[in-house]
Structure formats: structure tokens, C-alpha cells
Amino acid sequence: MQLFRVREDDQTSFSRAPESAMDLHFAKSRSGAFLLVIGCRVAIPVDSETRRTEAEFADLQDSYLDQPWLDPSVSSEDRDTAFERWHRRLAEAPDLTTMTPTDDWLSFWLSLGRVRPIRPLPPAPPTPSSIYGHLPFVTRTRPNSVIYRWEAYPTSRRINRTASPPTIAKDTYAAPASEVNFAPTGFAAVARFALPNLLPACFRYELQPVSGTPIECGASVPLYGQSGGGVEVKFTRNTDNRCPIADPIVLPPL
């Protein structure tokens, strides 16, 4: 697994495009290579064409969980600075276009099938013939609704905390408060919400959308070899938060 820095213009595009899952977009380069985009800022190639060599990536991979921006004791300002420094070290990704698996389903799955964890694991469940909708219900938030979102990086591009009032981008995934106890760590969130990227989602935001906000909801189905089972929601329009949004809670990876 190799990491690339998404170009600034592409970051803006992903921040406005519908998510494919929580904190996740699918992307395609001009050459046709498939990539996963995490937090709108980091790309993971799933096609060998864009991969760096193991030697080039070894140092970055070995040090990922030791980065200071994952340390809960670091101040918010120092955390953001440390993350930006780490982010600038990454090699730049090629020009990317947002996509969904259904845009090129067979090619996408053939590419994703090459992604493997560092150590052998039991065989993954069979690849589904298509992704089926796992948020089949529509409802609205209540006056006291509290919703949470897990992200891999401390600089969200889907939540605008500096706007007045703070806003949540359209087609952003999150989860109800009942999921907090089931995703107490970054890796637990990856499994619970069936994410393909394997990077721990260690930053948990508390959101309080205005009453009457339309959302889709349902259960996270098993995908990408992950168990799923979490309850998810998706904001179907740009949404105002009814109060300031606090710094994310920093969860341990494990």
C-alpha cells in the first residue's frame, strides 16, 4: 500500500463530490489507473501502474502509526502542522477524476483485487456482482440529533468548521451516536463501516445538524473483505450545524 499527495485542485474537487463511503472517494487517473482517495487529500493506488517500489515506500509505511499527528496528547495546532509536514513529504498523485465503482465495475474490482494487507489473512468473502444500496431509508434529523463521523486525517475537507454556521458537505457519510461504542479505535471504524483503504480512521467529529435535515440511513453491508454491520447515515444536501464543531476526538489506532 503506497500513499500519494492529492493535487490541490483535485482536493477541492473531491471535497465537493459525493463520497462513496465514509471519508472515501474512488478515483481514476488519465491513464486509467484506479485509486482510493482518503480524506480528499491522500491517494492509494490499487493498480500497479502508479505504485512506488517497496524500497521507496518502506520508511513511510513503517513510521505511519508513529506520526505525531496521531498522538492524542499533541495540541490541535501542533497536530495540524505535523500532518501538513507529513503530507508534503508524499509524492504527488497524478491528475485524478472522481468516479464510482459502477462507472467501470469489472475493471475496478480487478484492480482492487490486487490490494493485499502486509500479512496473510483468511480468504475474503466473494466479490459481489455489484454494490447494492445499503442506505435504503430516508428520514430527517430531530432537534437533538447528534451524529458522528470518523476520518483518517485531522484536516477535514467535508466539514467546514470556520463557516458561520459550520457546514457539512452534501453526500457526506456519518453515523448515529449509537455507533460510538462500536468504533472506539481507528481500525475498528474501518471494519465497522466496511472501508477498503485499511488506514485507521482515528479522528471522530461530533456533528449536530439543524433539525429537519434530510438524511439517508441504513446498515453498512459487508464489502472489501470487511465485516460491516455499522449503522450509517448520509447527508443528502449541504447542511448547517446548529452549533460550533469542536476539534475531533483523537482515537487510538488499535
C-alpha positions as CSV (number, residue, x, y, z in Angstrom):
1,M,0.0,0.0,0.0
2,Q,1.5,3.3,-1.2
3,L,0.4,6.8,-0.4
4,F,0.4,9.9,-2.6
5,R,-0.5,13.5,-2.0
6,V,-3.6,14.6,-4.0
7,R,-3.1,17.7,-6.0
8,E,-4.7,20.9,-4.5
9,D,-7.2,21.3,-7.4
10,D,-8.2,17.7,-7.1
11,Q,-8.6,18.0,-3.3
12,T,-11.2,20.8,-4.0
13,S,-13.0,18.6,-6.5
14,F,-13.2,15.6,-4.1
15,S,-14.4,17.9,-1.3
16,R,-17.4,18.7,-3.4
17,A,-18.0,15.3,-5.0
18,P,-20.3,12.6,-3.4
19,E,-18.5,10.2,-1.2
20,S,-18.5,6.5,-2.0
21,A,-18.2,5.7,1.7
22,M,-17.2,7.5,4.9
23,D,-14.1,9.6,4.2
24,L,-13.6,7.8,0.9
25,H,-13.7,8.5,-2.9
26,F,-12.9,6.4,-5.8
27,A,-10.7,8.0,-8.5
28,K,-9.2,7.2,-11.9
29,S,-6.1,8.7,-13.4
30,R,-5.9,9.9,-17.0
31,S,-4.0,6.6,-17.8
32,G,-6.9,4.6,-16.5
33,A,-5.4,3.6,-13.2
34,F,-7.7,3.2,-10.2
35,L,-7.0,4.9,-6.8
36,L,-8.7,5.2,-3.4
37,V,-8.8,8.8,-2.1
38,I,-8.9,9.2,1.6
39,G,-9.9,12.5,3.3
40,C,-9.9,14.2,-0.1
41,R,-6.1,14.5,0.4
42,V,-4.3,11.2,0.1
43,A,-4.5,8.7,-2.7
44,I,-3.8,4.9,-2.6
45,P,-3.2,3.3,-6.0
46,V,-4.9,-0.1,-6.5
47,D,-3.3,-0.5,-9.9
48,S,0.4,-1.5,-10.2
49,E,1.0,1.2,-12.8
50,T,1.0,4.0,-10.2
51,R,2.7,2.1,-7.4
52,R,6.0,3.1,-5.9
53,T,8.7,0.5,-5.3
54,E,8.7,-1.3,-1.9
55,A,12.1,0.3,-1.1
56,E,10.7,3.8,-1.7
57,F,7.7,3.2,0.5
58,A,9.3,1.2,3.3
59,D,10.2,4.1,5.5
60,L,6.8,5.8,5.2
61,Q,4.9,2.6,5.9
62,D,7.0,1.6,8.9
63,S,6.5,5.1,10.5
64,Y,2.8,5.7,9.8
65,L,1.4,4.8,13.2
66,D,4.2,6.7,14.9
67,Q,3.3,10.1,13.3
68,P,2.9,12.9,15.9
69,W,-0.4,13.9,14.4
70,L,-1.9,10.6,15.7
71,D,-0.7,11.3,19.3
72,P,-3.8,12.3,21.4
73,S,-1.5,14.4,23.7
74,V,-0.5,16.8,20.8
75,S,-2.3,20.1,20.7
76,S,-4.6,20.8,17.8
77,E,-2.4,23.4,16.3
78,D,0.7,21.2,16.5
79,R,-1.2,18.3,15.2
80,D,-2.3,20.2,12.0
81,T,1.3,21.4,11.5
82,A,2.7,17.9,11.9
83,F,0.1,16.5,9.5
84,E,0.8,19.1,6.8
85,R,4.5,18.5,7.1
86,W,4.0,14.7,6.7
87,H,1.5,15.3,3.8
88,R,4.1,17.5,1.9
89,R,6.6,14.6,2.0
90,L,4.3,12.4,0.0
91,A,4.9,12.1,-3.8
92,E,2.3,13.9,-5.8
93,A,-0.5,11.9,-7.3
94,P,-1.4,12.1,-11.0
95,D,-4.4,14.1,-12.1
96,L,-7.4,12.4,-10.8
97,T,-11.1,12.2,-11.7
98,T,-13.8,11.2,-9.2
99,M,-15.7,8.1,-10.1
100,T,-17.9,5.3,-8.5
101,P,-17.3,1.6,-8.9
102,T,-20.4,1.3,-11.1
103,D,-18.6,3.6,-13.6
104,D,-16.3,0.8,-14.6
105,W,-17.3,-2.0,-12.2
106,L,-15.3,-5.0,-13.6
107,S,-12.1,-3.1,-14.1
108,F,-12.4,-1.5,-10.7
109,W,-12.7,-4.9,-8.9
110,L,-9.9,-6.5,-10.9
111,S,-7.7,-3.6,-9.8
112,L,-8.9,-3.7,-6.2
113,G,-8.3,-7.4,-6.0
114,R,-4.5,-6.7,-6.1
115,V,-4.6,-4.8,-2.8
116,R,-3.4,-7.0,0.0
117,P,-2.6,-6.5,3.6
118,I,1.1,-6.9,4.8
119,R,0.5,-10.3,6.3
120,P,-1.7,-13.2,5.0
121,L,-5.3,-13.2,6.2
122,P,-8.1,-15.8,5.7
123,P,-9.7,-15.6,2.2
124,A,-12.0,-12.6,1.8
125,P,-15.7,-13.1,1.0
126,P,-16.6,-13.5,-2.7
127,T,-16.7,-10.3,-4.7
128,P,-20.3,-9.2,-5.1
129,S,-21.6,-8.8,-8.7
130,S,-22.5,-5.2,-7.9
131,I,-22.6,-2.8,-5.0
132,Y,-26.2,-2.7,-3.8
133,G,-27.7,0.3,-1.9
134,H,-27.1,0.0,1.8
135,L,-28.9,3.2,2.8
136,P,-32.4,2.4,1.6
137,F,-34.3,4.6,4.0
138,V,-34.9,8.3,4.2
139,T,-35.7,10.4,7.3
140,R,-34.9,13.7,8.9
141,T,-32.8,14.8,11.8
142,R,-34.5,15.8,15.1
143,P,-33.9,18.9,17.2
144,N,-31.5,17.0,19.5
145,S,-29.8,14.7,16.9
146,V,-26.1,14.1,17.4
147,I,-24.2,12.4,14.6
148,Y,-20.6,11.3,14.4
149,R,-18.1,11.0,11.6
150,W,-14.7,9.1,11.5
151,E,-11.9,10.4,9.4
152,A,-8.3,9.3,8.7
153,Y,-6.7,12.8,8.9
154,P,-7.1,15.8,11.3
155,T,-7.9,18.3,8.5
156,S,-11.4,17.5,7.2
157,R,-12.3,18.8,3.8
158,R,-16.0,17.7,4.2
159,I,-16.7,19.6,7.4
160,N,-16.3,23.4,7.3
161,R,-15.7,24.4,10.9
162,T,-14.8,28.0,10.1
163,A,-18.1,28.9,8.3
164,S,-20.8,30.7,10.1
165,P,-22.7,28.5,10.8
166,P,-20.4,25.5,10.3
167,T,-21.4,23.3,7.4
168,I,-21.4,19.6,6.3
169,A,-21.0,18.9,2.6
170,K,-23.7,17.2,0.6
171,D,-23.3,13.4,0.2
172,T,-21.1,13.1,3.3
173,Y,-21.3,9.8,5.3
174,A,-21.5,9.7,9.0
175,A,-23.2,7.5,11.8
176,P,-25.6,7.9,14.6
177,A,-24.4,8.2,18.3
178,S,-25.3,4.5,18.8
179,E,-22.1,3.6,16.8
180,V,-19.6,5.4,19.1
181,N,-19.2,2.3,21.4
182,F,-18.7,0.0,18.4
183,A,-15.9,2.0,16.8
184,P,-13.6,3.0,19.7
185,T,-10.4,2.8,17.6
186,G,-9.3,3.8,14.1
187,F,-9.1,0.3,12.8
188,A,-12.4,-0.6,14.4
189,A,-14.1,2.1,12.4
190,V,-12.6,0.8,9.2
191,A,-14.1,-2.7,9.9
192,R,-17.4,-1.4,11.2
193,F,-18.1,0.8,8.1
194,A,-16.6,-1.7,5.6
195,L,-13.9,0.6,4.2
196,P,-11.4,-0.7,1.6
197,N,-8.5,1.6,2.5
198,L,-7.2,-0.2,5.7
199,L,-5.9,3.2,7.1
200,P,-7.2,3.8,10.7
201,A,-9.9,6.4,10.9
202,C,-8.7,8.0,14.2
203,F,-10.4,11.4,14.1
204,R,-14.0,11.4,15.3
205,Y,-16.1,14.5,14.8
206,E,-19.3,15.3,16.7
207,L,-22.0,16.9,14.4
208,Q,-25.3,18.5,15.4
209,P,-27.1,19.2,12.2
210,V,-30.1,21.5,12.2
211,S,-33.5,19.9,12.8
212,G,-35.3,18.6,9.8
213,T,-32.1,17.9,7.7
214,P,-32.9,15.1,5.2
215,I,-30.6,12.1,5.5
216,E,-30.5,8.6,4.1
217,C,-29.8,5.7,6.6
218,G,-29.3,2.0,6.8
219,A,-26.8,-0.7,7.7
220,S,-23.3,-0.9,6.3
221,V,-23.1,-4.1,4.3
222,P,-20.0,-6.4,4.2
223,L,-17.7,-5.2,1.4
224,Y,-14.0,-5.3,0.5
225,G,-13.3,-8.2,2.9
226,Q,-14.6,-6.1,5.9
227,S,-17.4,-7.2,8.2
228,G,-19.5,-4.0,8.1
229,G,-22.6,-4.1,10.3
230,G,-22.5,-0.4,11.4
231,V,-25.4,1.9,11.1
232,E,-24.7,4.8,8.6
233,V,-26.3,8.0,7.5
234,K,-25.6,10.3,4.6
235,F,-26.4,14.0,4.3
236,T,-28.2,14.5,1.1
237,R,-27.8,18.2,0.9
238,N,-25.3,20.8,2.2
239,T,-26.2,21.0,5.9
240,D,-25.8,23.7,8.6
241,N,-24.6,22.6,12.0
242,R,-26.6,24.2,14.8
243,C,-23.5,25.0,16.9
244,P,-19.7,25.3,16.6
245,I,-18.0,22.0,15.7
246,A,-15.3,21.0,18.2
247,D,-11.9,19.6,17.4
248,P,-12.1,15.9,16.6
249,I,-11.6,13.4,19.3
250,V,-8.3,11.5,18.6
251,L,-8.8,7.7,18.9
252,P,-6.0,5.2,19.2
253,P,-5.4,3.2,16.0
254,L,-5.7,-0.2,17.8
